[in-house]
């Protein structure tokens, strides 16, 4: 009897490769999405770097107040443009969190992060080529800098790690639930992107002011941006650079563990019930029994 030939490719026959999404290596949409992430990240990093430096060079009494405003102005339109195409990650933090959740495969996440790092590298190469040398030296090219040696002007690696962890966790706590399909349908893409951009600006502003150290430029929140600046500028940006990777990724793991413990099924069930019958909450007694609209109508007709 002739052997039955499988129509599955070799990749599909291996459970491990299928689990990590190796079949996407042959998917043109995945490659297009990775390139889109590279371009979008380059635009975001260039916009954030130049506008934040411009805030400090504006001559305002307290230029830090301008930073969250310009973060919103830079991030909001890029989110609106990129979310429908790739999910709008533009940051290894969101990609890693999405991979832990299972929203993207491990292979897709890897190429997203590679694209984001390349995009950030391109952005800082352009910044270095166009920025005045004195300004570039003054602000260390707008990179992620701390005083890992405890020189007094900045903060230590431990403080920076705590800020990276806490600020990234807060950003994920806002961004991840609101980017779910249900919330995006309810609120609309523009509202969702606006909330995320505001949250991003808020945590950056808080991190810049809470330490009271002028030498600390605030939380990085973007490992690819911090890495690219360190590769282009080198010098002090390489000091304690691990903080900008370990802190955010620890926050991703912690948020994922928290999300698994949340009572999501019960909340979604209640939301589905409200969608089916928006007046359901009006007919609750002591909380132990719910009265359906249909029963209420039947009783009313029977009395007539």
C-alpha positions as a Markdown table, in Angstrom:
| # | Residue | x | y | z |
|---|---|---|---|---|
| 1 | Unk | 0.0 | 0.0 | 0.0 |
| 2 | Unk | 1.4 | 3.4 | -0.9 |
| 3 | Unk | 2.5 | 5.5 | 1.9 |
| 4 | Unk | 0.2 | 8.4 | 2.8 |
| 5 | Unk | 2.0 | 11.6 | 2.1 |
| 6 | Unk | 1.4 | 14.5 | 4.5 |
| 7 | Unk | 0.5 | 17.8 | 3.1 |
| 8 | Unk | 2.1 | 19.5 | 6.1 |
| 9 | Unk | 5.5 | 21.3 | 5.7 |
| 10 | Unk | 8.4 | 20.1 | 7.8 |
| 11 | Unk | 8.0 | 23.2 | 10.0 |
| 12 | Unk | 4.4 | 22.3 | 10.7 |
| 13 | Unk | 5.3 | 18.8 | 11.7 |
| 14 | Unk | 7.4 | 20.0 | 14.6 |
| 15 | Unk | 5.4 | 21.2 | 17.5 |
| 16 | Unk | 8.1 | 23.4 | 19.0 |
| 17 | Unk | 8.7 | 25.2 | 15.7 |
| 18 | Unk | 5.0 | 25.7 | 15.4 |
| 19 | Unk | 4.7 | 27.0 | 18.9 |
| 20 | Unk | 7.3 | 29.7 | 18.3 |
| 21 | Unk | 5.8 | 30.7 | 15.0 |
| 22 | Unk | 8.7 | 29.5 | 12.8 |
| 23 | Unk | 6.3 | 29.3 | 9.8 |
| 24 | Unk | 6.1 | 33.1 | 9.8 |
| 25 | Unk | 9.7 | 33.1 | 8.5 |
| 26 | Unk | 8.0 | 32.4 | 5.1 |
| 27 | Unk | 5.2 | 34.9 | 5.6 |
| 28 | Unk | 5.6 | 38.1 | 3.6 |
| 29 | Unk | 3.1 | 40.0 | 5.9 |
| 30 | Unk | 5.4 | 39.3 | 8.8 |
| 31 | Unk | 8.4 | 40.8 | 7.0 |
| 32 | Unk | 6.4 | 43.8 | 5.9 |
| 33 | Unk | 5.3 | 44.3 | 9.5 |
| 34 | Unk | 8.9 | 44.1 | 10.8 |
| 35 | Unk | 10.0 | 46.7 | 8.3 |
| 36 | Unk | 7.1 | 48.9 | 9.3 |
| 37 | Unk | 8.1 | 48.6 | 12.9 |
| 38 | Unk | 11.6 | 49.7 | 11.9 |
| 39 | Unk | 10.4 | 52.7 | 10.0 |
| 40 | Unk | 7.9 | 53.7 | 12.7 |
| 41 | Unk | 10.4 | 53.3 | 15.5 |
| 42 | Unk | 13.0 | 55.4 | 13.6 |
| 43 | Unk | 10.4 | 58.2 | 13.2 |
| 44 | Unk | 9.3 | 57.9 | 16.9 |
| 45 | Unk | 12.9 | 57.9 | 18.3 |
| 46 | Unk | 13.9 | 60.8 | 16.1 |
| 47 | Unk | 10.8 | 62.9 | 17.0 |
| 48 | Unk | 11.1 | 62.2 | 20.8 |
| 49 | Unk | 14.9 | 62.9 | 20.9 |
| 50 | Unk | 14.8 | 66.1 | 19.0 |
| 51 | Unk | 11.7 | 67.5 | 20.6 |
| 52 | Unk | 12.8 | 66.8 | 24.2 |
| 53 | Unk | 16.1 | 68.4 | 23.6 |
| 54 | Unk | 14.3 | 71.4 | 22.0 |
| 55 | Unk | 12.2 | 71.7 | 25.2 |
| 56 | Unk | 15.3 | 72.1 | 27.3 |
| 57 | Unk | 16.8 | 74.5 | 24.8 |
| 58 | Unk | 13.6 | 76.6 | 24.7 |
| 59 | Unk | 14.7 | 78.9 | 27.5 |
| 60 | Unk | 11.5 | 78.3 | 29.5 |
| 61 | Unk | 11.6 | 78.6 | 33.2 |
| 62 | Unk | 10.6 | 75.0 | 33.7 |
| 63 | Unk | 11.2 | 73.2 | 30.4 |
| 64 | Unk | 10.3 | 69.8 | 32.0 |
| 65 | Unk | 6.6 | 70.8 | 31.9 |
| 66 | Unk | 6.9 | 70.9 | 28.1 |
| 67 | Unk | 8.2 | 67.3 | 27.8 |
| 68 | Unk | 5.0 | 65.4 | 28.3 |
| 69 | Unk | 3.2 | 67.7 | 25.9 |
| 70 | Unk | 5.7 | 67.1 | 23.1 |
| 71 | Unk | 5.8 | 63.4 | 23.9 |
| 72 | Unk | 2.1 | 63.3 | 23.2 |
| 73 | Unk | 2.4 | 65.4 | 20.1 |
| 74 | Unk | 5.1 | 63.1 | 18.8 |
| 75 | Unk | 3.6 | 59.7 | 19.8 |
| 76 | Unk | -0.1 | 60.2 | 19.1 |
| 77 | Unk | 0.0 | 60.5 | 15.3 |
| 78 | Unk | 2.5 | 57.7 | 15.0 |
| 79 | Unk | 0.4 | 55.4 | 17.1 |
| 80 | Unk | -2.7 | 56.2 | 15.0 |
| 81 | Unk | -0.8 | 55.4 | 11.8 |
| 82 | Unk | 1.0 | 52.3 | 13.0 |
| 83 | Unk | -1.5 | 50.4 | 15.3 |
| 84 | Unk | -3.7 | 49.2 | 12.3 |
| 85 | Unk | -0.6 | 48.0 | 10.5 |
| 86 | Unk | 1.5 | 46.1 | 13.1 |
| 87 | Unk | -0.2 | 46.7 | 16.5 |
| 88 | Unk | 1.9 | 49.9 | 17.0 |
| 89 | Unk | 4.6 | 48.5 | 19.2 |
| 90 | Unk | 7.5 | 50.7 | 18.2 |
| 91 | Unk | 9.2 | 49.5 | 21.5 |
| 92 | Unk | 10.7 | 46.2 | 22.6 |
| 93 | Unk | 8.7 | 46.5 | 25.9 |
| 94 | Unk | 5.3 | 46.3 | 24.1 |
| 95 | Unk | 6.6 | 43.5 | 21.8 |
| 96 | Unk | 7.9 | 41.4 | 24.7 |
| 97 | Unk | 4.6 | 42.0 | 26.7 |
| 98 | Unk | 2.6 | 41.0 | 23.6 |
| 99 | Unk | 4.7 | 37.8 | 23.2 |
| 100 | Unk | 4.2 | 36.8 | 26.8 |
| 101 | Unk | 0.5 | 37.3 | 26.3 |
| 102 | Unk | 0.5 | 35.2 | 23.1 |
| 103 | Unk | -0.7 | 38.1 | 20.9 |
| 104 | Unk | 2.4 | 37.6 | 18.7 |
| 105 | Unk | 4.6 | 34.6 | 18.1 |
| 106 | Unk | 8.2 | 34.4 | 19.4 |
| 107 | Unk | 9.6 | 34.6 | 15.9 |
| 108 | Unk | 7.5 | 37.7 | 15.0 |
| 109 | Unk | 8.5 | 39.3 | 18.3 |
| 110 | Unk | 12.2 | 38.7 | 17.6 |
| 111 | Unk | 12.1 | 40.3 | 14.2 |
| 112 | Unk | 10.0 | 43.2 | 15.6 |
| 113 | Unk | 12.7 | 43.9 | 18.2 |
| 114 | Unk | 15.5 | 43.6 | 15.6 |
| 115 | Unk | 13.5 | 46.1 | 13.4 |
| 116 | Unk | 13.0 | 48.4 | 16.4 |
| 117 | Unk | 16.7 | 48.4 | 17.2 |
| 118 | Unk | 17.7 | 49.1 | 13.6 |
| 119 | Unk | 15.1 | 51.9 | 13.4 |
| 120 | Unk | 16.4 | 53.5 | 16.6 |
| 121 | Unk | 20.0 | 53.2 | 15.3 |
| 122 | Unk | 19.0 | 54.9 | 12.1 |
| 123 | Unk | 17.3 | 57.7 | 14.1 |
| 124 | Unk | 20.3 | 58.4 | 16.3 |
| 125 | Unk | 22.7 | 58.3 | 13.3 |
| 126 | Unk | 20.5 | 61.0 | 11.7 |
| 127 | Unk | 20.4 | 63.0 | 15.0 |
| 128 | Unk | 24.2 | 62.9 | 15.3 |
| 129 | Unk | 24.7 | 63.9 | 11.7 |
| 130 | Unk | 22.3 | 66.9 | 12.0 |
| 131 | Unk | 22.7 | 68.1 | 15.6 |
| 132 | Unk | 25.1 | 70.8 | 16.7 |
| 133 | Unk | 28.1 | 69.2 | 18.3 |
| 134 | Unk | 28.0 | 71.3 | 21.4 |
| 135 | Unk | 24.3 | 70.4 | 21.9 |
| 136 | Unk | 25.0 | 66.7 | 21.3 |
| 137 | Unk | 27.7 | 66.7 | 23.9 |
| 138 | Unk | 25.6 | 68.7 | 26.4 |
| 139 | Unk | 22.7 | 66.3 | 26.2 |
| 140 | Unk | 24.7 | 63.2 | 25.3 |
| 141 | Unk | 22.8 | 62.9 | 22.1 |
| 142 | Unk | 19.5 | 62.6 | 24.0 |
| 143 | Unk | 20.4 | 59.1 | 25.1 |
| 144 | Unk | 19.6 | 57.2 | 28.3 |
| 145 | Unk | 22.1 | 58.3 | 30.9 |
| 146 | Unk | 22.5 | 57.7 | 34.7 |
| 147 | Unk | 25.3 | 58.2 | 37.1 |
| 148 | Unk | 26.1 | 54.5 | 37.7 |
| 149 | Unk | 29.2 | 55.4 | 39.6 |
| 150 | Unk | 27.4 | 57.6 | 42.1 |
| 151 | Unk | 29.1 | 60.8 | 41.0 |
| 152 | Unk | 26.3 | 62.9 | 42.6 |
| 153 | Unk | 24.9 | 64.6 | 39.5 |
| 154 | Unk | 22.7 | 61.6 | 38.5 |
| 155 | Unk | 21.3 | 58.5 | 40.3 |
| 156 | Unk | 22.8 | 55.1 | 41.0 |
| 157 | Unk | 22.0 | 52.0 | 39.0 |
| 158 | Unk | 19.7 | 50.7 | 41.8 |
| 159 | Unk | 17.5 | 53.8 | 41.7 |
| 160 | Unk | 17.4 | 53.8 | 37.9 |
| 161 | Unk | 16.5 | 50.2 | 37.9 |
| 162 | Unk | 13.6 | 50.8 | 40.3 |
| 163 | Unk | 12.3 | 53.7 | 38.2 |
| 164 | Unk | 12.6 | 51.7 | 34.9 |
| 165 | Unk | 10.6 | 48.9 | 36.5 |
| 166 | Unk | 7.9 | 50.9 | 38.2 |
| 167 | Unk | 7.4 | 53.4 | 35.3 |
| 168 | Unk | 7.3 | 50.6 | 32.7 |
| 169 | Unk | 4.8 | 48.6 | 34.8 |
| 170 | Unk | 2.5 | 51.6 | 35.2 |
| 171 | Unk | 2.6 | 52.2 | 31.4 |
| 172 | Unk | 1.8 | 48.5 | 30.7 |
| 173 | Unk | -1.0 | 48.6 | 33.3 |
| 174 | Unk | -2.6 | 51.4 | 31.2 |
| 175 | Unk | -1.7 | 50.4 | 27.7 |
| 176 | Unk | -2.1 | 46.6 | 27.6 |
| 177 | Unk | -5.8 | 46.4 | 28.6 |
| 178 | Unk | -6.9 | 49.4 | 26.6 |
| 179 | Unk | -5.3 | 48.0 | 23.4 |
| 180 | Unk | -7.4 | 44.8 | 23.6 |
| 181 | Unk | -9.9 | 44.4 | 20.7 |
| 182 | Unk | -12.9 | 44.9 | 22.9 |
| 183 | Unk | -11.7 | 48.2 | 24.4 |
| 184 | Unk | -10.6 | 49.5 | 21.0 |
| 185 | Unk | -14.1 | 48.9 | 19.6 |
| 186 | Unk | -15.7 | 50.6 | 22.6 |
| 187 | Unk | -13.4 | 53.6 | 22.8 |
| 188 | Unk | -12.2 | 54.0 | 19.2 |
| 189 | Unk | -8.6 | 54.0 | 17.9 |
| 190 | Unk | -8.0 | 57.7 | 18.5 |
| 191 | Unk | -9.0 | 57.6 | 22.1 |
| 192 | Unk | -6.9 | 54.5 | 22.8 |
| 193 | Unk | -3.8 | 56.0 | 21.2 |
| 194 | Unk | -4.4 | 59.3 | 23.1 |
| 195 | Unk | -4.6 | 57.6 | 26.5 |
| 196 | Unk | -1.4 | 55.6 | 25.8 |
| 197 | Unk | 0.5 | 58.8 | 24.6 |
| 198 | Unk | -0.7 | 60.7 | 27.7 |
| 199 | Unk | 0.4 | 57.8 | 30.0 |
| 200 | Unk | 3.8 | 57.7 | 28.3 |
| 201 | Unk | 4.4 | 61.4 | 28.8 |
| 202 | Unk | 3.2 | 61.3 | 32.4 |
| 203 | Unk | 5.6 | 58.6 | 33.5 |
| 204 | Unk | 8.5 | 60.3 | 31.8 |
| 205 | Unk | 7.7 | 63.6 | 33.5 |
| 206 | Unk | 7.4 | 61.9 | 36.9 |
| 207 | Unk | 10.7 | 60.1 | 36.5 |
| 208 | Unk | 12.5 | 63.4 | 35.6 |
| 209 | Unk | 11.3 | 65.3 | 38.6 |
| 210 | Unk | 11.0 | 62.7 | 41.4 |
| 211 | Unk | 14.7 | 62.2 | 41.9 |
| 212 | Unk | 15.7 | 65.9 | 42.0 |
| 213 | Unk | 18.9 | 65.1 | 40.2 |
| 214 | Unk | 19.7 | 67.2 | 37.3 |
| 215 | Unk | 22.1 | 64.7 | 35.8 |
| 216 | Unk | 19.4 | 62.0 | 35.5 |
| 217 | Unk | 17.5 | 62.5 | 32.2 |
| 218 | Unk | 14.5 | 60.5 | 33.3 |
| 219 | Unk | 13.3 | 56.9 | 32.7 |
| 220 | Unk | 14.2 | 55.3 | 29.3 |
| 221 | Unk | 11.1 | 53.1 | 28.8 |
| 222 | Unk | 12.5 | 52.1 | 25.5 |
| 223 | Unk | 15.5 | 49.6 | 25.4 |
| 224 | Unk | 16.0 | 50.0 | 21.7 |
| 225 | Unk | 16.3 | 53.8 | 22.0 |
| 226 | Unk | 18.8 | 53.5 | 24.9 |
| 227 | Unk | 20.8 | 50.9 | 23.1 |
| 228 | Unk | 21.0 | 52.8 | 19.8 |
| 229 | Unk | 22.1 | 56.0 | 21.6 |
| 230 | Unk | 24.8 | 54.1 | 23.4 |
| 231 | Unk | 26.1 | 52.6 | 20.2 |
| 232 | Unk | 26.3 | 55.9 | 18.4 |
| 233 | Unk | 27.5 | 58.2 | 21.2 |
| 234 | Unk | 29.3 | 55.6 | 23.4 |
| 235 | Unk | 31.1 | 57.0 | 26.4 |
| 236 | Unk | 29.0 | 57.4 | 29.5 |
| 237 | Unk | 25.9 | 56.0 | 27.9 |
| 238 | Unk | 27.4 | 52.6 | 28.1 |
| 239 | Unk | 27.7 | 52.8 | 31.9 |
| 240 | Unk | 25.0 | 50.6 | 33.6 |
| 241 | Unk | 23.3 | 50.2 | 30.3 |
| 242 | Unk | 21.9 | 46.9 | 31.4 |
| 243 | Unk | 19.4 | 48.8 | 33.6 |
| 244 | Unk | 17.4 | 49.9 | 30.5 |
| 245 | Unk | 16.8 | 46.3 | 29.5 |
| 246 | Unk | 16.5 | 44.5 | 32.8 |
| 247 | Unk | 14.1 | 46.9 | 34.4 |
| 248 | Unk | 11.5 | 47.1 | 31.6 |
| 249 | Unk | 11.6 | 43.3 | 30.9 |
| 250 | Unk | 11.1 | 42.6 | 34.6 |
| 251 | Unk | 8.1 | 44.8 | 34.5 |
| 252 | Unk | 6.7 | 42.9 | 31.5 |
| 253 | Unk | 7.0 | 39.6 | 33.4 |
| 254 | Unk | 5.5 | 41.0 | 36.5 |
| 255 | Unk | 2.6 | 42.5 | 34.6 |
| 256 | Unk | 2.0 | 39.3 | 32.8 |
| 257 | Unk | 1.8 | 37.4 | 36.1 |
| 258 | Unk | -0.6 | 40.0 | 37.4 |
| 259 | Unk | -2.8 | 39.7 | 34.3 |
| 260 | Unk | -3.1 | 36.0 | 34.8 |
| 261 | Unk | -4.5 | 36.5 | 38.2 |
| 262 | Unk | -7.1 | 39.1 | 37.2 |
| 263 | Unk | -10.8 | 37.8 | 37.1 |
| 264 | Unk | -11.0 | 38.4 | 33.4 |
| 265 | Unk | -13.6 | 35.7 | 32.6 |
| 266 | Unk | -16.1 | 37.0 | 35.1 |
| 267 | Unk | -15.7 | 40.6 | 34.0 |
| 268 | Unk | -16.1 | 39.6 | 30.3 |
| 269 | Unk | -19.2 | 37.6 | 31.2 |
| 270 | Unk | -20.8 | 40.6 | 32.9 |
| 271 | Unk | -19.9 | 42.9 | 30.0 |
| 272 | Unk | -21.5 | 40.4 | 27.6 |
| 273 | Unk | -24.6 | 40.4 | 29.7 |
| 274 | Unk | -24.8 | 44.2 | 29.7 |
| 275 | Unk | -24.3 | 44.2 | 25.9 |
| 276 | Unk | -27.2 | 41.8 | 25.4 |
| 277 | Unk | -29.4 | 43.7 | 27.9 |
| 278 | Unk | -28.3 | 47.2 | 28.8 |
| 279 | Unk | -31.2 | 47.6 | 31.3 |
| 280 | Unk | -30.2 | 44.5 | 33.3 |
| 281 | Unk | -28.6 | 46.4 | 36.1 |
| 282 | Unk | -31.8 | 48.3 | 36.8 |
| 283 | Unk | -33.6 | 45.1 | 37.8 |
| 284 | Unk | -31.4 | 43.8 | 40.6 |
| 285 | Unk | -32.8 | 43.1 | 44.0 |
| 286 | Unk | -30.4 | 42.3 | 46.9 |
| 287 | Unk | -27.7 | 41.1 | 44.6 |
| 288 | Unk | -28.6 | 37.4 | 44.9 |
| 289 | Unk | -31.1 | 37.4 | 42.1 |
| 290 | Unk | -31.3 | 39.2 | 38.8 |
| 291 | Unk | -34.6 | 39.9 | 37.0 |
| 292 | Unk | -34.5 | 39.8 | 33.2 |
| 293 | Unk | -36.3 | 42.4 | 31.1 |
| 294 | Unk | -38.3 | 39.8 | 29.4 |
| 295 | Unk | -39.8 | 38.5 | 32.7 |
| 296 | Unk | -40.7 | 42.0 | 33.7 |
| 297 | Unk | -42.5 | 42.6 | 30.4 |
| 298 | Unk | -44.5 | 39.4 | 30.8 |
| 299 | Unk | -45.6 | 40.3 | 34.3 |
| 300 | Unk | -46.7 | 43.7 | 33.2 |
| 301 | Unk | -48.7 | 42.3 | 30.3 |
| 302 | Unk | -50.3 | 39.7 | 32.6 |
| 303 | Unk | -51.5 | 42.4 | 35.0 |
| 304 | Unk | -53.2 | 44.2 | 32.2 |
